[in-house]
Amino acid sequence: MITILVVDDHSLVGEGTKTLLDSEPDFSVDFLGSSVEIVDLIKEKKYNVYLLDLHMPELSGIELTKKILCVHDKAKVLIYTGHDISSHFNYLIEVGASGFLSKTSSKQQLIRTIRGVVDNQAVIPLELLHQLRRTEIKPCLETGKKIKLTQKEEQILVKVAKGLTNEQIAKDLFTSCRTVERHLSGTFKKLNVSSRSEVIEKGRQLGVIPEILI
């Protein structure tokens, strides 16, 4: 039996998704309409798959993914959303999401995706895959020139936006504070900024930092 928890603050969507999945004889599906409720639930009950909306008022799908995997590191988390996730992609992968699915997907796509992640397959929509590059080249808003940030620079920039100090970032990434400072210095130069607040704002404008963190 594959146990599934659907979490969506839109009850009609969540209940509808549960109804679709309940038609599979080997699926056991629960639904929660509040992201806060899951914090206590996951301490008592573990599911094979968590189907999470990305944007919710109390806790986002990103924050929930981190909390779930802290308690149940073998769980599979699917982000199920009607929003564009291209700007969130790197961060969602970093926190441990197993796949992504649009709410416009068919019942068959939804079921195949769930079975896929249970079989340890990463699931990424083809249209999203076409948009993504591990190192992105983005236009500078002021000059129109292309800005190339490395994956490490983007990773550190997201952590800066979360309010972490250089020392905390170094600890998170298992590297030295000097290495973090070197990457940040390079990012400041590329983005033509001189402060952490400026680099966060520029990162948001370029789509490197998910809006959900701002």
MARDRENMI-21310 format. One record per atom (N, C-alpha, C): x, y, z; atom name. Coordinates in Angstrom, 1 decimal, m for minus. Each point is the difference from the previous one (the first is absolute). Example, Ala and Ser with C-alpha at 12.3 -4.5 7.8 and 13.67 -1.06 7.14 Angstrom:
<rs>
px | py | pz | site
13.2 | m5.7 | 7.8 | N
m0.9 | 1.2 | 0.0 | CA
0.9 | 1.2 | 0.0 | C
m0.4 | 1.1 | m0.7 | N
0.9 | 1.1 | 0.0 | CA
m0.8 | 1.1 | 0.8 | C
</rs>
This chain:
<rs>
px | py | pz | site
0.8 | m1.2 | 0.0 | N
m0.8 | 1.2 | 0.0 | CA
0.9 | 1.3 | 0.0 | C
m0.3 | 0.9 | m0.9 | N
0.7 | 1.3 | 0.0 | CA
m0.8 | 1.0 | 0.7 | C
0.6 | 0.5 | 1.1 | N
m0.7 | 1.0 | 0.8 | CA
0.3 | 1.4 | m0.5 | C
m1.0 | 0.9 | m0.1 | N
0.2 | 1.3 | m0.6 | CA
m0.7 | 1.1 | 0.8 | C
0.7 | 1.1 | 0.2 | N
m0.7 | 1.1 | 0.7 | CA
0.0 | 1.2 | m0.9 | C
m1.2 | 0.5 | m0.3 | N
m0.2 | 1.2 | m0.9 | CA
m0.1 | 1.2 | 1.0 | C
0.8 | 1.1 | m0.3 | N
m0.1 | 1.2 | 0.8 | CA
m0.2 | 1.2 | m0.9 | C
m1.2 | 0.6 | 0.1 | N
m0.4 | 1.1 | m0.8 | CA
m1.0 | 0.9 | 0.7 | C
0.3 | 1.3 | 0.0 | N
m0.9 | 0.9 | 0.8 | CA
m1.3 | 0.3 | m0.8 | C
m0.1 | m0.5 | m1.3 | N
m1.2 | 0.1 | m0.7 | CA
m0.7 | m1.3 | 0.1 | C
m1.0 | m0.1 | 0.9 | N
m0.7 | m1.3 | 0.3 | CA
m0.6 | m0.7 | m1.2 | C
m0.6 | 0.8 | m0.9 | N
m0.6 | m0.6 | m1.2 | CA
1.1 | m0.8 | m0.8 | C
1.1 | 0.7 | m0.2 | N
1.1 | m0.6 | m0.8 | CA
0.5 | m1.3 | 0.8 | C
0.3 | 0.2 | 1.3 | N
0.5 | m1.1 | 0.8 | CA
m0.9 | m1.2 | 0.1 | C
m1.3 | 0.3 | 0.2 | N
m1.0 | m1.1 | 0.1 | CA
m0.1 | m0.7 | m1.4 | C
0.0 | 0.8 | m1.0 | N
m0.1 | m0.5 | m1.4 | CA
1.2 | m0.9 | m0.3 | C
1.2 | 0.4 | 0.4 | N
1.2 | m0.8 | m0.2 | CA
m0.1 | m1.3 | 0.7 | C
m0.5 | 0.1 | 1.3 | N
m0.1 | m1.2 | 0.8 | CA
m1.0 | m1.0 | m0.7 | C
m1.1 | 0.5 | m0.5 | N
m1.0 | m0.9 | m0.6 | CA
0.6 | m0.7 | m1.2 | C
0.8 | 0.8 | m0.8 | N
0.6 | m0.7 | m1.2 | CA
0.9 | m1.1 | 0.4 | C
0.8 | 0.3 | 1.0 | N
1.0 | m1.0 | 0.5 | CA
m0.6 | m1.2 | 0.7 | C
m1.1 | 0.2 | 0.6 | N
m0.7 | m1.1 | 0.8 | CA
m0.5 | m1.1 | m1.0 | C
m0.1 | 0.4 | m1.3 | N
m0.5 | m1.0 | m0.9 | CA
1.0 | m1.1 | m0.3 | C
1.3 | 0.2 | 0.4 | N
1.0 | m1.0 | m0.1 | CA
m0.1 | m1.0 | 1.2 | C
m0.1 | m1.3 | m0.3 | N
m0.2 | m0.9 | 1.1 | CA
1.2 | m0.1 | 1.0 | C
1.2 | 0.3 | m0.5 | N
1.1 | m0.1 | 0.9 | CA
0.5 | 1.3 | 0.6 | C
m0.9 | 1.1 | m0.1 | N
0.3 | 1.3 | 0.5 | CA
m0.9 | 0.2 | 1.3 | C
0.6 | 0.5 | 1.1 | N
m0.7 | 0.4 | 1.1 | CA
0.3 | 1.5 | 0.2 | C
m1.0 | 0.8 | m0.1 | N
0.2 | 1.5 | m0.1 | CA
m0.7 | 0.7 | 1.1 | C
0.8 | 1.0 | 0.6 | N
m0.6 | 0.9 | 1.0 | CA
0.2 | 1.4 | m0.6 | C
m0.9 | 0.9 | 0.6 | N
0.1 | 1.4 | m0.5 | CA
0.0 | 1.0 | 1.2 | C
0.9 | 1.0 | m0.1 | N
0.0 | 1.1 | 1.0 | CA
m0.2 | 1.3 | m0.7 | C
m0.8 | 0.9 | 0.5 | N
m0.2 | 1.3 | m0.6 | CA
0.8 | 1.1 | 0.6 | C
0.9 | m0.4 | 1.0 | N
0.8 | 1.0 | 0.7 | CA
1.4 | m0.5 | 0.1 | C
1.0 | 0.8 | m0.4 | N
1.4 | m0.5 | 0.0 | CA
0.5 | m0.1 | 1.5 | C
m0.6 | 0.8 | 0.9 | N
0.4 | m0.1 | 1.4 | CA
m0.3 | m1.3 | 0.6 | C
m1.1 | m0.6 | m0.3 | N
m0.4 | m1.3 | 0.6 | CA
1.0 | m1.1 | m0.3 | C
0.7 | 0.1 | m1.1 | N
0.9 | m1.1 | m0.4 | CA
1.2 | m0.1 | 1.0 | C
0.3 | 1.1 | 0.6 | N
1.2 | 0.0 | 0.9 | CA
m0.2 | m1.0 | 1.1 | C
m1.2 | m0.1 | 0.6 | N
m0.2 | m0.9 | 1.1 | CA
m0.3 | m1.4 | m0.6 | C
m0.7 | m0.1 | m1.1 | N
m0.4 | m1.3 | m0.6 | CA
1.2 | m0.8 | m0.3 | C
1.1 | 0.6 | m0.6 | N
1.1 | m0.8 | m0.5 | CA
0.8 | m0.6 | 1.1 | C
m0.2 | 0.5 | 1.3 | N
0.7 | m0.6 | 1.1 | CA
m0.7 | m1.3 | 0.4 | C
m1.3 | m0.1 | m0.4 | N
m0.8 | m1.2 | 0.4 | CA
m0.1 | m1.0 | m1.1 | C
m0.1 | 0.5 | m1.3 | N
m0.3 | m0.9 | m1.1 | CA
0.9 | 0.3 | m1.2 | C
0.6 | m1.0 | m0.6 | N
0.9 | 0.2 | m1.2 | CA
m0.7 | m0.4 | m1.2 | C
0.1 | 0.7 | m1.1 | N
m0.5 | m0.3 | m1.3 | CA
1.1 | m0.3 | m1.0 | C
m0.3 | m0.8 | m1.0 | N
1.0 | m0.3 | m1.1 | CA
0.2 | 1.3 | m0.9 | C
m1.1 | 0.7 | m0.3 | N
0.0 | 1.1 | m0.9 | CA
m0.8 | 1.2 | 0.6 | C
0.6 | 1.2 | 0.0 | N
m0.6 | 1.2 | 0.4 | CA
m0.2 | 0.9 | m1.3 | C
m1.3 | 0.3 | m0.2 | N
m0.3 | 0.8 | m1.2 | CA
m0.3 | 1.4 | 0.5 | C
0.9 | 1.0 | m0.2 | N
m0.1 | 1.3 | 0.7 | CA
m0.3 | 1.1 | m1.0 | C
m0.9 | 0.9 | 0.3 | N
m0.1 | 1.2 | m0.7 | CA
1.2 | 0.9 | 0.3 | C
0.4 | 0.8 | m1.0 | N
1.2 | 0.8 | 0.2 | CA
m0.3 | 1.2 | 0.9 | C
m1.0 | 0.8 | m0.4 | N
m0.4 | 1.2 | 0.7 | CA
m1.1 | m0.2 | 0.9 | C
0.2 | 0.1 | 1.3 | N
m1.0 | m0.1 | 1.1 | CA
0.2 | 1.0 | 1.0 | C
m1.0 | 0.5 | 0.7 | N
0.1 | 1.2 | 0.8 | CA
0.9 | m0.2 | 1.3 | C
m0.1 | m1.2 | 0.6 | N
0.7 | m0.1 | 1.3 | CA
1.5 | m0.5 | m0.3 | C
0.1 | m1.1 | m0.6 | N
1.3 | m0.6 | m0.3 | CA
0.0 | m0.3 | m1.5 | C
1.1 | 0.4 | m0.7 | N
0.0 | m0.3 | m1.5 | CA
0.4 | m1.5 | m0.2 | C
m0.1 | m0.4 | m1.2 | N
0.4 | m1.4 | m0.4 | CA
1.5 | m0.2 | 0.3 | C
0.8 | 1.1 | m0.2 | N
1.4 | m0.1 | 0.3 | CA
0.3 | m0.3 | 1.4 | C
m0.7 | 0.8 | 0.9 | N
0.2 | m0.2 | 1.4 | CA
m0.5 | m1.4 | 0.5 | C
m1.1 | m0.4 | m0.6 | N
m0.6 | m1.3 | 0.4 | CA
0.9 | m1.1 | m0.4 | C
0.6 | 0.1 | m1.2 | N
0.9 | m1.0 | m0.5 | CA
1.2 | m0.2 | 1.0 | C
0.6 | 1.1 | 0.4 | N
1.1 | m0.1 | 1.0 | CA
m0.5 | m0.7 | 1.3 | C
m1.1 | 0.4 | 0.5 | N
m0.5 | m0.6 | 1.3 | CA
m0.3 | m1.5 | m0.2 | C
m0.6 | m0.3 | m1.1 | N
m0.4 | m1.4 | m0.2 | CA
1.3 | m0.9 | m0.1 | C
1.0 | 0.4 | m0.8 | N
1.2 | m0.8 | m0.2 | CA
0.9 | 0.0 | 1.3 | C
m0.2 | 1.0 | 0.9 | N
0.7 | m0.1 | 1.2 | CA
m0.5 | m1.1 | 0.9 | C
m1.3 | m0.3 | m0.1 | N
m0.6 | m1.0 | 0.8 | CA
0.0 | m1.4 | m0.7 | C
m0.2 | 0.1 | m1.3 | N
m0.1 | m1.3 | m0.8 | CA
0.9 | 0.2 | m1.3 | C
1.2 | m0.3 | 0.1 | N
1.0 | 0.3 | m1.1 | CA
m0.2 | m1.0 | m1.2 | C
m0.8 | m1.0 | 0.2 | N
m0.2 | m0.9 | m1.2 | CA
m1.3 | 0.4 | m0.8 | C
m0.7 | 0.9 | 0.5 | N
m1.3 | 0.4 | m0.6 | CA
0.3 | 0.7 | m1.4 | C
m1.0 | m0.1 | m0.8 | N
0.0 | 0.6 | m1.3 | CA
m0.9 | 1.2 | 0.0 | C
0.5 | 1.2 | m0.4 | N
m0.8 | 1.2 | 0.0 | CA
m0.2 | 0.5 | m1.4 | C
m1.2 | 0.2 | m0.4 | N
m0.4 | 0.5 | m1.3 | CA
m0.6 | 1.4 | 0.2 | C
0.5 | 0.9 | m0.8 | N
m0.5 | 1.4 | 0.0 | CA
m1.1 | 0.0 | m1.1 | C
m1.2 | 0.3 | 0.4 | N
m1.2 | 0.0 | m0.8 | CA
m0.6 | 1.4 | m0.1 | C
0.2 | 0.7 | m1.1 | N
m0.3 | 1.4 | 0.0 | CA
m0.5 | 0.5 | m1.4 | C
m0.7 | 1.1 | 0.1 | N
m0.5 | 0.6 | m1.2 | CA
0.9 | 1.1 | m0.4 | C
1.0 | 0.3 | 0.7 | N
1.0 | 1.1 | m0.2 | CA
1.2 | m0.4 | m0.7 | C
0.7 | 0.9 | m0.7 | N
1.3 | m0.2 | m0.6 | CA
1.0 | m0.3 | 1.1 | C
0.7 | m1.1 | m0.1 | N
1.0 | m0.3 | 1.0 | CA
1.5 | 0.2 | m0.5 | C
0.2 | 0.5 | m1.2 | N
1.3 | 0.0 | m0.5 | CA
1.0 | 0.8 | 0.9 | C
m0.5 | 1.1 | 0.6 | N
0.9 | 0.8 | 0.9 | CA
0.2 | m0.7 | 1.3 | C
m0.8 | m1.0 | 0.4 | N
0.2 | m0.7 | 1.2 | CA
0.7 | m1.3 | m0.1 | C
0.3 | m0.4 | m1.3 | N
0.4 | m1.4 | m0.2 | CA
1.3 | m0.4 | 0.8 | C
1.1 | 0.8 | m0.1 | N
1.2 | m0.4 | 0.6 | CA
m0.2 | m0.1 | 1.6 | C
m0.8 | 0.9 | 0.5 | N
m0.2 | 0.0 | 1.5 | CA
m0.8 | m1.2 | 0.4 | C
m1.0 | m0.4 | m0.8 | N
m0.9 | m1.1 | 0.3 | CA
0.8 | m1.3 | m0.1 | C
0.9 | m0.1 | m1.0 | N
0.9 | m1.2 | m0.1 | CA
0.9 | 0.0 | 1.3 | C
0.5 | 1.2 | 0.4 | N
0.9 | 0.0 | 1.1 | CA
m0.6 | m0.5 | 1.3 | C
m1.3 | 0.4 | 0.2 | N
m0.7 | m0.4 | 1.2 | CA
m0.5 | m1.5 | 0.0 | C
0.1 | m0.6 | m1.2 | N
m0.3 | m1.4 | m0.1 | CA
m1.3 | m0.5 | m0.7 | C
m0.6 | 0.9 | m0.7 | N
m1.2 | m0.4 | m0.8 | CA
0.3 | m1.0 | m1.0 | C
m0.9 | m1.0 | m0.2 | N
0.2 | m1.1 | m0.9 | CA
m0.5 | 0.3 | m1.4 | C
m0.9 | 0.9 | m0.1 | N
m0.6 | 0.3 | m1.3 | CA
m1.0 | 1.1 | 0.0 | C
m0.5 | 0.4 | m1.2 | N
m0.9 | 1.1 | m0.1 | CA
m1.1 | m0.3 | m1.0 | C
m1.2 | 0.5 | 0.3 | N
m1.1 | m0.4 | m0.9 | CA
m1.0 | 1.2 | 0.0 | C
m0.5 | 0.3 | m1.2 | N
m1.0 | 1.1 | m0.1 | CA
m1.4 | m0.5 | 0.4 | C
m0.7 | 0.9 | 0.5 | N
m1.4 | m0.3 | 0.4 | CA
m0.9 | m0.2 | m1.2 | C
0.5 | 0.3 | m1.2 | N
m0.7 | m0.2 | m1.2 | CA
0.2 | m1.4 | m0.6 | C
0.9 | m0.7 | 0.7 | N
0.3 | m1.4 | m0.5 | CA
m1.2 | m0.9 | 0.0 | C
0.0 | m1.0 | m0.8 | N
m1.1 | m0.9 | m0.1 | CA
0.1 | m1.0 | 1.2 | C
m1.1 | m0.7 | 0.2 | N
0.0 | m1.0 | 1.1 | CA
1.1 | m1.1 | m0.3 | C
0.1 | m0.4 | m1.2 | N
1.0 | m1.0 | m0.4 | CA
1.4 | 0.5 | 0.3 | C
0.3 | 1.3 | m0.3 | N
1.3 | 0.6 | 0.3 | CA
0.3 | 0.0 | 1.5 | C
m1.0 | 0.4 | 0.7 | N
0.1 | 0.1 | 1.5 | CA
0.4 | m1.4 | 0.6 | C
m0.8 | m1.0 | m0.5 | N
0.3 | m1.4 | 0.6 | CA
1.3 | m0.5 | m0.5 | C
0.4 | 0.3 | m1.2 | N
1.3 | m0.5 | m0.5 | CA
1.2 | 0.7 | 0.8 | C
m0.2 | 1.3 | 0.2 | N
1.0 | 0.7 | 0.8 | CA
0.2 | m0.5 | 1.4 | C
m1.1 | m0.3 | 0.7 | N
0.1 | m0.6 | 1.3 | CA
0.7 | m1.3 | 0.0 | C
m0.4 | m0.9 | m0.9 | N
0.6 | m1.3 | m0.1 | CA
1.5 | 0.2 | m0.4 | C
0.3 | 1.0 | m0.8 | N
1.4 | 0.2 | m0.4 | CA
0.9 | 0.4 | 1.2 | C
m0.5 | 0.9 | 0.8 | N
0.9 | 0.4 | 1.2 | CA
0.1 | m1.1 | 1.0 | C
m1.1 | m0.8 | 0.1 | N
0.1 | m1.2 | 0.9 | CA
1.1 | m0.9 | m0.4 | C
0.2 | m0.1 | m1.4 | N
1.1 | m0.9 | m0.5 | CA
1.3 | 0.8 | m0.1 | C
0.1 | 1.1 | 0.7 | N
1.3 | 0.8 | 0.1 | CA
0.3 | 0.6 | m1.3 | C
m1.0 | 0.5 | m0.8 | N
0.2 | 0.7 | m1.2 | CA
m0.2 | 1.5 | 0.3 | C
0.9 | 0.9 | m0.4 | N
m0.3 | 1.4 | 0.1 | CA
m0.9 | 0.4 | m1.2 | C
m1.0 | 0.9 | 0.3 | N
m1.0 | 0.3 | m1.0 | CA
0.0 | 1.5 | m0.2 | C
0.3 | 0.4 | m1.3 | N
0.1 | 1.4 | m0.4 | CA
m0.8 | 0.1 | m1.3 | C
m1.0 | 0.9 | 0.0 | N
m0.7 | 0.2 | m1.3 | CA
0.9 | 0.4 | m1.1 | C
m0.3 | m0.5 | m1.2 | N
0.9 | 0.3 | m1.1 | CA
0.1 | 1.5 | m0.4 | C
m1.1 | 0.7 | 0.2 | N
0.1 | 1.4 | m0.3 | CA
0.9 | 0.8 | 0.9 | C
0.0 | m0.5 | 1.3 | N
0.9 | 0.6 | 1.0 | CA
1.5 | m0.3 | m0.3 | C
0.2 | m1.3 | m0.4 | N
1.3 | m0.5 | m0.3 | CA
0.6 | 0.9 | m1.1 | C
m0.8 | 0.3 | m1.0 | N
0.5 | 0.8 | m1.1 | CA
0.4 | 1.4 | 0.4 | C
m0.5 | 0.5 | 1.1 | N
0.3 | 1.4 | 0.4 | CA
1.3 | 0.0 | 0.9 | C
0.4 | m1.1 | 0.5 | N
1.0 | 0.0 | 1.0 | CA
1.4 | m0.3 | m0.5 | C
1.0 | 0.7 | 0.6 | N
1.4 | m0.3 | m0.2 | CA
0.6 | 0.0 | 1.4 | C
1.0 | m0.8 | 0.3 | N
0.6 | m0.1 | 1.3 | CA
0.7 | 1.3 | 0.3 | C
0.6 | 0.7 | m1.0 | N
0.5 | 1.3 | 0.2 | CA
m0.7 | 0.9 | m1.0 | C
m0.8 | 0.9 | 0.6 | N
m0.8 | 0.9 | m0.9 | CA
0.7 | 1.2 | m0.3 | C
m0.4 | 0.5 | m1.2 | N
0.5 | 1.3 | m0.5 | CA
m1.2 | 1.0 | 0.0 | C
0.1 | 1.0 | 0.8 | N
m1.2 | 0.9 | 0.1 | CA
0.4 | 1.4 | m0.4 | C
m0.9 | 0.8 | m0.6 | N
0.3 | 1.3 | m0.4 | CA
0.0 | 1.0 | 1.2 | C
1.0 | 0.9 | 0.0 | N
0.0 | 1.1 | 1.0 | CA
m1.0 | 1.0 | m0.4 | C
m0.9 | 0.4 | 1.0 | N
m1.1 | 0.8 | m0.2 | CA
0.5 | 1.4 | m0.5 | C
1.1 | 0.5 | 0.5 | N
0.4 | 1.4 | m0.3 | CA
0.7 | 0.0 | m1.4 | C
0.9 | m0.9 | m0.2 | N
0.9 | 0.1 | m1.2 | CA
m0.4 | m0.9 | m1.2 | C
m0.8 | m1.0 | 0.3 | N
m0.4 | m0.9 | m1.0 | CA
1.0 | m1.1 | m0.3 | C
1.2 | 0.1 | 0.7 | N
1.0 | m1.0 | m0.1 | CA
m0.3 | m1.3 | 0.7 | C
0.6 | m1.1 | m0.5 | N
m0.3 | m1.3 | 0.7 | CA
0.8 | m0.2 | 1.2 | C
m0.7 | m0.5 | 1.1 | N
0.7 | m0.2 | 1.2 | CA
0.0 | m1.6 | 0.3 | C
1.2 | m0.5 | 0.2 | N
0.1 | m1.4 | 0.2 | CA
0.4 | m0.3 | 1.4 | C
m1.0 | m0.6 | 0.8 | N
0.3 | m0.4 | 1.4 | CA
0.2 | m1.5 | 0.0 | C
1.0 | m0.5 | 0.8 | N
0.2 | m1.4 | 0.1 | CA
m1.0 | m0.6 | 0.9 | C
m0.1 | m1.3 | 0.0 | N
m1.0 | m0.6 | 0.9 | CA
0.3 | 0.3 | 1.5 | C
1.3 | 0.0 | 0.3 | N
0.4 | 0.3 | 1.4 | CA
m0.4 | 1.4 | 0.4 | C
0.2 | 0.9 | m0.9 | N
m0.3 | 1.4 | 0.2 | CA
m1.5 | 0.2 | 0.3 | C
m0.8 | m0.7 | m0.8 | N
m1.5 | 0.1 | 0.1 | CA
m0.4 | m0.7 | 1.4 | C
0.7 | m1.1 | 0.3 | N
m0.3 | m0.7 | 1.3 | CA
0.3 | 0.9 | 1.2 | C
1.1 | 0.7 | m0.1 | N
0.4 | 0.9 | 1.1 | CA
m0.9 | 1.2 | 0.1 | C
m0.4 | 0.5 | m1.2 | N
m0.9 | 1.2 | m0.1 | CA
m1.4 | m0.3 | 0.7 | C
m0.5 | m1.2 | m0.2 | N
m1.3 | m0.4 | 0.6 | CA
0.2 | 0.0 | 1.5 | C
1.1 | m0.5 | 0.5 | N
0.2 | m0.1 | 1.4 | CA
0.2 | 1.4 | 0.6 | C
0.6 | 0.9 | m0.7 | N
0.1 | 1.4 | 0.4 | CA
m1.4 | 0.6 | 0.2 | C
m0.9 | m0.3 | m1.0 | N
m1.4 | 0.5 | 0.0 | CA
m0.7 | m0.5 | 1.2 | C
0.4 | m1.2 | 0.5 | N
m0.7 | m0.6 | 1.2 | CA
0.5 | 0.6 | 1.3 | C
1.0 | 0.9 | m0.1 | N
0.5 | 0.6 | 1.2 | CA
1.2 | m0.6 | 0.6 | C
0.6 | m1.0 | m0.6 | N
1.1 | m0.7 | 0.6 | CA
1.3 | 0.9 | m0.1 | C
0.8 | m0.1 | 1.0 | N
1.3 | 0.7 | 0.0 | CA
1.0 | m0.9 | m0.9 | C
1.2 | 0.6 | m0.3 | N
1.0 | m0.7 | m0.7 | CA
0.4 | m1.3 | 0.7 | C
0.1 | 0.1 | 1.3 | N
0.4 | m1.1 | 0.9 | CA
m1.0 | m1.1 | m0.1 | C
m1.3 | 0.3 | 0.1 | N
m1.1 | m0.9 | m0.1 | CA
0.0 | m0.7 | m1.4 | C
0.2 | 0.8 | m1.0 | N
0.0 | m0.6 | m1.4 | CA
1.1 | m0.9 | m0.1 | C
1.2 | 0.3 | 0.5 | N
1.2 | m0.9 | m0.1 | CA
m0.3 | m1.3 | 0.7 | C
m0.7 | 0.1 | 1.1 | N
m0.3 | m1.3 | 0.8 | CA
m1.0 | m0.8 | m0.8 | C
m1.0 | 0.6 | m0.6 | N
m1.0 | m0.7 | m0.8 | CA
0.6 | m0.7 | m1.2 | C
1.0 | 0.7 | m0.6 | N
0.5 | m0.6 | m1.3 | CA
1.3 | m0.7 | 0.3 | C
0.4 | m0.2 | 1.2 | N
1.2 | m0.8 | 0.4 | CA
1.2 | 0.6 | m0.7 | C
0.2 | 1.3 | 0.1 | N
1.1 | 0.7 | m0.7 | CA
0.5 | 1.0 | 1.0 | C
1.0 | 0.8 | m0.4 | N
0.6 | 1.0 | 0.8 | CA
m0.7 | 1.3 | m0.2 | C
0.1 | 0.9 | 1.1 | N
m0.6 | 1.3 | m0.1 | CA
0.6 | 0.8 | m1.1 | C
1.3 | m0.2 | m0.2 | N
0.8 | 0.7 | m1.0 | CA
m0.5 | m0.3 | m1.4 | C
m0.4 | m1.3 | m0.2 | N
m0.5 | m0.4 | m1.3 | CA
m1.4 | 0.6 | m0.3 | C
m0.8 | 0.1 | 1.0 | N
m1.3 | 0.7 | m0.1 | CA
0.2 | 1.5 | m0.3 | C
0.9 | 0.6 | 0.7 | N
0.3 | 1.4 | m0.3 | CA
0.5 | 0.2 | m1.4 | C
0.8 | m0.9 | m0.5 | N
0.5 | 0.1 | m1.4 | CA
m1.1 | m0.1 | m1.0 | C
m0.9 | m1.0 | 0.2 | N
m1.2 | m0.1 | m0.9 | CA
m0.9 | 1.2 | 0.1 | C
m0.2 | 0.5 | 1.2 | N
m0.9 | 1.2 | 0.1 | CA
0.7 | 1.2 | m0.6 | C
1.3 | 0.2 | 0.1 | N
0.7 | 1.1 | m0.6 | CA
m0.2 | 0.0 | m1.5 | C
0.1 | m1.2 | m0.6 | N
m0.2 | m0.2 | m1.4 | CA
m1.4 | 0.3 | m0.5 | C
m1.0 | m0.3 | 0.9 | N
m1.4 | 0.3 | m0.3 | CA
m0.2 | 1.5 | 0.0 | C
0.5 | 0.6 | 1.1 | N
m0.1 | 1.5 | 0.1 | CA
0.5 | 0.7 | m1.2 | C
1.2 | m0.5 | m0.5 | N
0.6 | 0.6 | m1.2 | CA
m0.9 | m0.2 | m1.2 | C
m0.4 | m1.2 | m0.2 | N
m0.8 | m0.3 | m1.2 | CA
m1.3 | 0.8 | 0.0 | C
m0.7 | 0.2 | 1.1 | N
m1.2 | 0.6 | 0.1 | CA
0.1 | 1.5 | 0.3 | C
1.3 | 0.5 | 0.1 | N
0.2 | 1.4 | 0.2 | CA
m0.7 | 0.6 | 1.2 | C
0.2 | m0.7 | 1.2 | N
m0.6 | 0.4 | 1.2 | CA
1.0 | 0.1 | 1.1 | C
m0.3 | 0.6 | 1.1 | N
1.0 | 0.2 | 1.1 | CA
m0.5 | m0.4 | 1.4 | C
m1.3 | m0.5 | 0.1 | N
m0.5 | m0.4 | 1.3 | CA
m0.8 | m1.3 | m0.2 | C
m0.3 | m0.6 | 1.1 | N
m0.8 | m1.3 | 0.0 | CA
m1.4 | 0.3 | m0.4 | C
m0.6 | 1.2 | 0.5 | N
m1.3 | 0.3 | m0.4 | CA
m0.2 | 0.2 | m1.5 | C
1.1 | 0.7 | m0.6 | N
m0.1 | 0.2 | m1.4 | CA
0.2 | m1.3 | m0.8 | C
0.8 | m0.9 | 0.5 | N
0.2 | m1.3 | m0.8 | CA
m1.2 | m0.8 | 0.1 | C
m0.8 | 0.0 | 1.1 | N
m1.2 | m0.7 | 0.2 | CA
m1.1 | 0.5 | m1.0 | C
m0.1 | 1.4 | m0.1 | N
m0.9 | 0.6 | m0.9 | CA
0.3 | m0.3 | m1.4 | C
1.3 | 0.0 | m0.4 | N
0.3 | m0.3 | m1.4 | CA
m0.2 | m1.4 | m0.3 | C
0.3 | m0.9 | 1.0 | N
m0.2 | m1.4 | m0.2 | CA
m1.5 | m0.3 | m0.2 | C
m0.9 | 0.7 | 0.7 | N
m1.4 | m0.2 | m0.1 | CA
m0.4 | 0.4 | m1.4 | C
0.5 | 1.2 | m0.5 | N
m0.4 | 0.5 | m1.3 | CA
0.4 | m0.9 | m1.1 | C
1.1 | m0.7 | 0.2 | N
0.6 | m0.9 | m1.0 | CA
m0.6 | m1.4 | 0.0 | C
m0.9 | m0.2 | 1.1 | N
m0.6 | m1.3 | 0.1 | CA
0.8 | m1.1 | 0.7 | C
1.2 | 0.4 | 0.5 | N
0.9 | m1.0 | 0.7 | CA
m0.6 | m0.3 | 1.4 | C
m0.6 | 1.0 | 0.6 | N
m0.5 | m0.2 | 1.4 | CA
m1.5 | m0.2 | m0.2 | C
m0.6 | m1.1 | 0.5 | N
m1.4 | m0.2 | m0.1 | CA
m0.8 | 1.1 | 0.7 | C
m1.1 | 0.5 | m0.6 | N
m0.8 | 1.0 | 0.6 | CA
m0.5 | m0.4 | 1.4 | C
m0.1 | m1.2 | 0.2 | N
m0.6 | m0.5 | 1.3 | CA
0.9 | 0.2 | 1.2 | C
1.3 | 0.3 | m0.3 | N
1.0 | 0.3 | 1.1 | CA
0.0 | 1.5 | 0.3 | C
m0.6 | 0.9 | m0.9 | N
0.2 | 1.4 | 0.2 | CA
m1.1 | 0.6 | 0.9 | C
</rs>
